[in-house]
């Protein structure tokens, strides 16, 4: 069992490494486009809702703590606490997606869409209307929806995995001798949280 646990953990770390490479490429692409459209990226950045981004950051930080406690509880064979902390983690994930839904709705209403769907009217002295010099705006929101949307898909997958191990934990399948699934999904969840820790300042804070 110990050998199997070590092997599966190595496999999870390799998977997480591929996820880092995936998001790393997107971060590099964002940086390249920001150097191409510096002024438009700064102006587009002002359309994001910092309080909602900050709220989601707090929610995910709390979910990281509840996930740690779930792993610890499963290691101690405390079934009730394991289930409770897993459910709290799922709740935090749902809150995150709910906040993201309101953010996306706001962008849709204003026409702040990716690529050629960009329809917002720009009224500053340099950019007078959508379609004239809005390539930087469209590019910014292309990366915004691509990266936050991909992160949201990871959150959704995390909810499914958390629900699966919650059912198993409620059945009493985990003990001090076997809690590998909770530990592995905990690693996945921490990566998802860490990615958002980089996304939040990149889009909401850095100018």
N, C-alpha and C positions, 0 to 999 in steps of 0.2 A: 504493500500500500504506500509506503514511503517513497519507493522508486517511482510508482505511478504518479504520485503527487508532484515530485520533482520534474518528471517528464512533461506533464501537462502544464506546469508553471513555465517551463522553458518555452513550450509551444505558444502560450499566451503572450510571453514577452516578445517573441518573434512577430506575432500578429500585431502587437502594439507598436513595434518598430515600423511595420509597413504603414500603419495609420499615421505615425509621425512623419514619414516620408511623404505621404499623400498631402497632409495639411501643410507640410514644409514647402512643397512646390507651390501651393496656392499663396502662401505668405510671400514667397519670392516674386511670384507674378504680380501680386498686389504692390509690392515695393517698386517693381519696374514701371508699372503703370502710373504710380504716384509720382515718380520722377518725370514722367512724360506730361502729366496733367497736374502739376502741383497746386495751382490756384483753384481749379475746378474741384479737386479732391477736398481741399480745405472747405470750400463753400458747401459742397454736398454733405460733408461731415456734420455741418451745423443742423441739418434736417433730421438727424437721429435724436431719439429721446433718451437723454442720459439717465434720468431717474429710473426709467424702466430697465435700462441696461444694468444699472447699479443694483436694482432690486433682484434681477436674475442672478447677478454675481453672488449676492448674499444667500439667495435660495440654494445655489449650487454648492457654496461653501458649507452650508448647513447639511446638505445631502451627503457631502463627503464625510462629515462627522458621523452622521447616522449610519453610513455604510461601514465605517470603521467599527462602530459599536456592534453592528450586525455580525461582522466577521468575528469579533471578540466574543460575542454571546454564543455564536455557533461553536466556537472552539471550546467554550465552557459547558457546552451541551445544555444551554438555557433556552429551551424551545420558545417560550412565551416572549422573551426579550428579543430573540432573533427575529421572530415574525413581526413584532412591534416595530423594530428599527428598519426592517425591510419595507414595511408598509409606509413608514415615514419617508423613506427614501423615494418610494414611488410617488408619494404625495408631492414631494418637492419637485420631482421631475414633471409631474402634471402641471404644477404651478408655473414652472419655467415655460412649458409649451403654451400655456394659456396666455402668459404675458407676451410671448413671441407672436401669438395670433393677433393680439391688439396692435402690436408694433407693425406687423405686416399689413393689417387692415388700414392703418393710417397711411402707409406708403402707397397702397393701392388707390386710396381716395385722392391723394395728391398727384397721382401719376408718376411717382418716383419708382419707376420700373426698370428692369435690366435691359440692356441692348436696345434694339429698335423699338421696343415697347415703351420706351421712355417718353412721357407726354407732359411733364411738368413745364410750366411757363417760368422762365428765368427773367428776373426784372432788374438785375444789377447793371451797372454802367458798362460792363464789358460784354456780358452775355444777355442779349435782348430777348430771345425767344427760343423755344425748343426747336431743334432742327438746324440752328445756325452754328453755334459753338458749344453744343451740349454733349459732344462725344465723351468728354471727361466725366460728366455727370452720369451718363449711361454706363460708362465703364466702372465707375465707383459702385453704382448700385448693382451691376452685374456681379462684381466680386462680393458685395455685401450679401445678396440673396444666395449666391452659390456657396459661400463659406458658412454663413449662419444656417442656411437650409440643410447643408450636409451635416453640420453639427446637430441640427434638430432631428435628422434621421437617426443619428447615433443615439440621441436621447430616447427616441421612440423604441429603437432596438433594445436599449438598456431597460426600458420599462417592461418589455416583453420578457427579457431574461430575469429581471427581478421578480416578476410575477411568478415565473416558473419555479425559481428557488424558494419563493415564499410558500407556495403550495407544498413543495417537498419538505421545507422546514416545519410546516404545520403538521405534517405526517410523522415528524420525529426522525427523519432520515439522517440528520447530521448529529455528530457527536465530537468529542475531543479526539477521537481516532479517525474521523472522516468528516471534513468540512471543506474539502477542496473546491466544489462548485461555488460556494459562497466567497471563498478567497479569490478565485479567478475572476468572477464577475465584479468583485470589489476592485480588482486591478483595472478592469475595463472602465468601470465607472469613474475611477480617479483620473484616468486619461481623458475621458470626456470632460470632466470638470477642469482639468489643466488646460485643455484646448480653449475653453471659454475664457480662462484667466488671461490668455494671450489675445483672444478676439476682442474682449471688452475694451482694453486700452487702445488697441489698434484702430478700432472704428469709432469709439465714443470719446476718447480722451486725447489721443495724439494728434497734433496739428502739423 
